[in-house]
Amino acid sequence: MGRIEVITRTERRRKYSPVERAAIMREADAPDVTVREVAKRHDIAESLIYSWRTARR
């Protein structure tokens, strides 16, 4: 019989204030810095930074 994995905790979505978003966006917009590096540093998905960029336009 196969292994069954039971997930007991739920992850909550983090909410970022406009100030936090702006700081992360400034960091991601800096020259010679990749979105991947910034996302890893802040433990967020790269796609979230790209979504914020799109919304900013």
DAMODA-V434396 format. One record per pair of residues at least 4 apart in sequence whose ideal C-beta (glycine too) atoms are under 8 Angstrom apart, sorted by the first residue. I is the first residue (numbers start at 0). GAP is how many residues later the second one is. D is the distance in whole Angstrom. If there is no record, write none. Layout:
((I & GAP & D) (I & GAP & D))
This chain:
((13 & 30 & 8) (15 & 4 & 4) (15 & 5 & 5) (15 & 8 & 7) (16 & 4 & 7) (17 & 4 & 6) (18 & 4 & 7) (19 & 4 & 6) (20 & 4 & 6) (20 & 31 & 6) (21 & 4 & 6) (22 & 4 & 7) (23 & 4 & 6) (23 & 14 & 6) (23 & 18 & 6) (23 & 20 & 8) (23 & 25 & 7) (23 & 28 & 8) (24 & 4 & 6) (24 & 24 & 7) (24 & 27 & 6) (24 & 28 & 7) (24 & 31 & 7) (25 & 4 & 7) (26 & 6 & 7) (26 & 11 & 5) (26 & 14 & 8) (27 & 5 & 7) (27 & 7 & 5) (27 & 10 & 4) (27 & 21 & 5) (27 & 25 & 8) (32 & 4 & 6) (32 & 5 & 6) (33 & 4 & 7) (34 & 4 & 6) (34 & 11 & 5) (34 & 14 & 5) (34 & 15 & 7) (35 & 4 & 6) (35 & 10 & 6) (36 & 4 & 6) (37 & 4 & 6) (37 & 11 & 6) (38 & 4 & 8) (38 & 5 & 5) (38 & 6 & 6) (38 & 7 & 4) (38 & 9 & 7) (38 & 10 & 6) (43 & 4 & 5) (43 & 5 & 7) (44 & 4 & 8) (45 & 4 & 6) (46 & 4 & 6) (47 & 4 & 7) (48 & 4 & 6) (49 & 4 & 6) (50 & 4 & 6) (51 & 4 & 6) (52 & 4 & 7))
